[in-house]
Amino acid sequence: MTVDDSGSGEDAQGADSGEDPLALRLEGLILGAERRYTPFQAARSAGVSMELASRFWRAMGFADIGQAKALTEADVLALRRLAGLVEAGLLSEAMAVQVARSTGQTTARLAEWQIDSFLEGLTEPPEPGMTRTEVTYPIVELLLPELEEFLVYVWRRQLAASAGRVVQAADDEEMVDRRLAVGFADLVGFTRLTRRMEEEELGELVEAFETTAADLVAANGGRLIKTLGDEVLYAADDAGTAAEIALRLIETMAHDETMPELRVGMAFGTVTTRMGDVFGTTVNLASRLTSIAPKDAVLVDTAFAEELIRTQDAPSSEAEAAEEAAAAEKEGEEPPTYRFALQPMWQRPVRGLGVVEPWLLTRRDIG
């Protein structure tokens, strides 16, 4: 293969293609390699078919580039590694494509956030007359190794946590279809806010909500599945953890005058997990309960309520709790303590799920 060595490498290529020379220099800095291959050449060097190479690249979220010379040695190595996992029998071809897709989708969002928010603030021109582009390159050069190390560290930590949950599963089926508590937290009246607030204010509100929710979910033992602007989806291995998260979310937002009211819907049951997301009737039910929950309140389904009762996180009724307390006092024993209270609400039809009986979840007054 002949590499074009006329001019000054990438700058010469940029001049020929009309691309910004600084953009090409940044690309070379970040990727650590020059453009050398067309997609066909990269596939051939990696020892994979052009069809499979295209599937991998599209799965990672990269656009088709025809036969432009835009790929590097790192691109060839990535293709070779994925194909090698398939050849060794460690992954099926379909699973390798899923690995490419999940990694691409996750890191694309991370990269967009870092450029839009993080680097944008750091690359403000330090002196009058300087352009942002003149300070971007040295800033990226300094940050790149640190951010890379931090990314690998967080990924390993998350991988260890996920692996631990999988090996504790009761059987192979539970690794994919598991019983989880799923919760949606939704800002009330968000659509009206979008018409009244400036874009920057709205962005700040959404970021504050997502940050607060993510911190509370993580700190209390749940897992943030995804954020949807005015809504967050989280999961927990047990109903008690999910209930604590829901009430802490309501309590925290209620004390923040800048935030709208919040409502939370939760369900407990079998959930299918795919590429870090969750699916199934349990998830749909939690979403529907959120849509009918009162402001600053938490609604749960019957299975969730029964799970809290089973684990003795909540009494089946206040009357039963009072009887237990009276019996314990008579025997000179400590009465049972419950963290939560459950109040059955009116049964109602829920679109696509039939008739459900929501339960209002609150903290129990044990004073």
N, C-alpha and C positions, 0 to 999 in steps of 0.2 A: 504494500500500500504506500502510495506517495503522499507525503504530508507537505502542504504548501508552506514553504519557508521564505517566501518573498516578503519584503517589508519587515515589520517588527511583530511577528506572531499575531496575537489576538487583536492588537490595534489595527494591523493591516487588514485582518478579516473584518473588523468592524467597519473600516473605511469602505471596503468592498460591498458589504451588506447594508450599509447605511445605519448600522446600530450605533448607539452611544458608546464611545470608547471607555468612559468611566464605568458604565454598566457592565461592559465586558471585563474590565479589570476587577470589579467587585465579584463577578461570577467566577473568574479565575481564582481569586483569593478564597472565596467560600468553598468552591469545589476542590481546590488544590490541584487543578490540572487544566491543561489547555484543551480547546476543542480540536478533536482529531478525526472523529468518525462520523460518517452518515449512519442512519439507523441500520441500513443493510450491512455496512461494514462492522458495526458494533455487534449485531446479531451473529455474523459469521465468526468474528473474533471470540465471542463467548461460546460458540459451538451450539447455538440454539437456532431454531427456525425463525424466520421473520414473523410468522404468524404468532408464535408463542411470545417472542419479544414484544410485539405490538400489544398483546393481551396484558403482559406485565406492565408496560408503560402506561397504558390507558387505566389499568387498575390503580396505579400509583397517582393518577390524576394529571398526567402530562399530556399536552395536546399533540396531535399528529403534526410532524414537521416536514413531511415529504422525504426528500433525500438530501436535506441541508446538512452540511458538516457542522454539527452542533453538539455532538456527544464526546465524552471524555473517557479516559482509562477507568475512572471510577464507575461510569455507567456500564462499561463492559464487565467489570468485576461484579457489580450487583446482579446483572443478568446471569453471569456464570454461577454465582452462589445460589440463586433461586433455582436455576436448572439443576444444579448439583444436588440440592435437597430432594428434588423429584427423582433424579436418577438413582440416588442412594436408597430410595424407598422410604425416606423419613417423612415426606409429604407427598400427597397426591397432587396432580397438576391443579385441580380445582382448589385444593387447600393452599397451594403456593400463590395462586391468584388472590385468594382471600387475604393472605398475609400481606401481599402487596397493597391491596385495597384498604385494609384497616390501617396499615402504617401510613399510607399516603393521606387518607382522610384526616387522621389525627394530627400528623405533623404539618399538614397544610394550614390547618386552623392556628396551630401554634406559631408557625412562621408569619402568617398574616398579622397576628396579634403583636408579635415582637416588632415587626416593621412599622405597623400603623401606630402603635402606642409607645413602645419602648424606645426604639431608635429615633422616632420622630422627635421626642423630647430631648434626646441626647445630642442630636445633630443640629440644634438651633445654632445659627452662625454666631461665634463668640465675639466677632468684631464687625463693625460696619463695613460694608463693601464685600465681605466674604459670602460666598454662596454655600448653601447646605451641601451641595455635591463636593465642595472642596474639603469639607471636614468629615464626610461620611466614611471615606476609605480608611483613614487611620483609626477611627472609632471602631469600625467593624473588625479591623485587624487586631485591636486590643481585646475586644469582647469575645471574638469567635472561639478561642480555645477554652475560655472559662464557661461560656454557655454550652459548649459541646460536652465538657466534663459533667456539668450539672445535669444536662439532659440524660446522659447515660446513668448517672447516679439515681435520678428519680425513676427512670424506667426500670432499673434493677430492683428498686424498692417496691414499685408497683407490681412487678412480675413475681417477686417473692410473696407478696400478700395474696395475689390471685392464685398462685400455685398452692399456697397453704389452704385456701378455701376449697380448691378442687380435690385435694387429697383427703380432705375430711368428709367429702360427699359419701353418702351411704352406699351408693352403687354407681355403675357406669351411666345409667340413665339420668341420675340426679346431677351429673356433671353438666348436662345440657338443659334438662327440664327439672328445675329446682323449685322447692317451696320457699317463697320469699315474701317479705312485706314490701309493698311498693307504694310510694307516695308522690303525689303531685302537689306543688305549692304554687298558687296563682295570685298575681296582683289583681285586685279588684278595680274595675274601671280603667284599665290600661288604655283601651282604645280611645276613650274620651281624653285622656292625658296627652296622647299623641297629637291631638288637634289643638291643644292649648299651649304645649311647651315647645320651646325652641329645640332644634335638633341636638345641640350640644348639651342642654339640660337633660333631655331625654336619655341621651347616651350615658351621662353621668349617673342618672337614677338607675338605669338597667345594670350598669357595672357595679354600683353599690349593692343592689339587690343580689346579683349573682355572686359577688364576693362574700357577702354576709351569709347567704345560703350555703355556699360551698364550704365555708369555714365551720359553720354549725353542723352540717352533715358529717364532715370528716371528724370533727372533734368528738362527736357523740357516737362514733362507731358505725356510721352508714357509708354508703358509696354514692357519690353523685354520678348519675348516668348521663345526663345531658342538661343543658340550659337552652331555653327557647325564648329568650328576651324577657317576657313577663311571666315565665313559668319555669320551674325546675322540676326535674324528675329524679328521684333518688330511690334506693333500695336498701334493705337491711335484712340480715339473716333471721332476725326474730322480731315479733310484733312489738315487744316492749321497747326495743331500741328505736324502731320507727316512730312509735308513739311519742317518745321523749323528744325526738328530733322535731316532730310536727309542732308540739306545744312550745318548744323553745323558739322555733321560727315565728310563731304567732306572737309570743311574748316579746321577742326582740324587736320585731317590726312595729309592734304597737307602741313601743317606747321611742320610736324614731319619727319625729314630726314631719320629716321630709318624705316619708314613705306612705303610699296608699295602704288601705286595709289589705289583709292577706286571707286567703282561704285555702284549706288543705283537704284533700280526699285521699283515703288509703284503703287498700285491699290486701288480703293475704291469700296466697294459693300458689298453684303451679305456674311457673314463669319460664318461658323459653329465652335463653340468652344467645345472642349472635353478635359477634364483632363489637362487644362492649355495650350493646343495647339490649333492651328487654322487650318481649312481645307476649301477646296472649290475652285471654279473657280477663285475667287478674289485672293487667295493666289497663285495659279498656275500662274496666269497672272503676278503678281508682280515678281515671280521668273524668268519667261521668259523675262520680261523687263530688269531685272538685267543682264541677260546673253548677251543682245544686247546693253546695255548702253555703251557709250564711257567712257574712263578713266576720273576720277574726274568729273563725270556728273551724273545728276539725270533724269531718264525717268519716266513718269507717264502715266497712261491710260486715255482714254477720260472721263470716269466717274469721275476720280480724278480731271482732269482739270475743268470739269463742276462744281464740288463741290467747288473748289477754286473760280470760277467766281461767283457762287451763293452766297457765303459768303462774297464776295467783298474782298477776299484776293489777287485776281489777276484780271486784266482787260481781257476781251475777246480778245483784240488785242491792240497793241500799238497805232494804228490809232484811236481806240475808246477812249483810255486814253487821247490822245492829244486833241480830240474834246471836251471831258469832261472838260479838263483843260482850254481850250479856252473859253468855255461857262461859266465856273465858274469865270474866270478873267473878262469877260464882265459884269457879274452881281455883281462883287465886292465880290465874295465869295471864300472860300477856296476850291481848287480842291480836288477831292477824292484822298486818298493815298492808295497805294497798296503795300503789302510786296513782292509779287512774280511776276515774268514774265513767260509767257508760250509761247513756240514756237512750232507750229505743225511740226512734222517730216514726212518723207515719210511713207506711209502705207506699211506694209510688212506682209507676212505670218508668223505666229508663230505656231510652232509645237503643235498640239493638240487643238489649240484655234482659228484657222482660221486667217483671216486678221485683224490686229489691227493698230490703228493710235497712235503711241507714241507721247508724248509731252515732250519737253525739259524744265525742271523747273530750273529757276535761280532766284537770288535776283533781284529785280527791282531797277534800278538806279533812285533815286528820287532827286538827287542832282541838 
